[in-house]
Amino acid sequence: MKKFIFFVFILLVVSLGADQINLISFQAVPADFQAQLNPVSDMNMDYCAALKIESDFTDQIDLKQKVYQRETADDNTEYLYFSSSENYLTLTAPEHEDYRLSAPEEGFKKGMVYYLRLESIPTPEPALAEKPQPEPQPEPEPQPEPQPEPSAWDITEERLGIEFTVTYVEMFDNQLLIRLNLLNSKDDKVVQIRGWHGEKYTRFFDNDGNEYKPEKVSLANQSQQRDVKSMLIQDIPTSATIQFKDVKNSAEKIAKFDLGIWTEEAGYFHVSFRDLQIDKK
């Protein structure tokens, strides 16, 4: 008994959510000779009758009774051949309630085409009970945005109106590169980065006290193995790269970096940086 009640409940739930098949027109069409030009026989070797179904969901429509042949006329029209001995036809379609179509008073005739126009009527959505609106909550106080962690580089020293910033230090295959950015805030001036010779040359000391001199110096688009010179335009950042070779693998950081500089107004001098981390590749 419980199983029967549960089964009925499931059928009720399914039917409540199904769309409806609605009959618009049903009539015999003696002038349509499709079933006679292409005769199909049922299991009793009698000619079948045919439903000419027209709808916007024809390709989904089927019969619970045996369909002996199905022919497509166009996108919205199909012929379904069935036994003329049927007393009624049950139309089915996915997500639709079945529709029972009774035979005419004289019954279905052999070789006759019956025109059937259908439409699908959606089931209205059930009204939903209004949910109680939650009480307005006070807006949370704005939290300060997290500040980015300071970079291991981006260390700046300023001399004569020029900001010298170490932007990156990397090491690969015993070669070490120090990348810098120079920003001149005063009048245009010529600046020279010193190489490995002469007074106030460029060098660095690692964490073991080993001294290294540059192999190559680049400033803007100028590059030399020794000194390199370029014009620093006011308020225009200019990049520089110092390359060292044969750096020991034990080097974990730069204890001190002396950047050798020359300008006409100040002559030779060092811009020094300490405790620079090395990014090893």
Summary of the structure (lengths in Angstrom):
residues: 281
radius of gyration: 45.4
end to end distance: 76.3
largest distance: 120.9
contacts: 766
relative contact order: 0.13
helix: 8%
strand: 47%
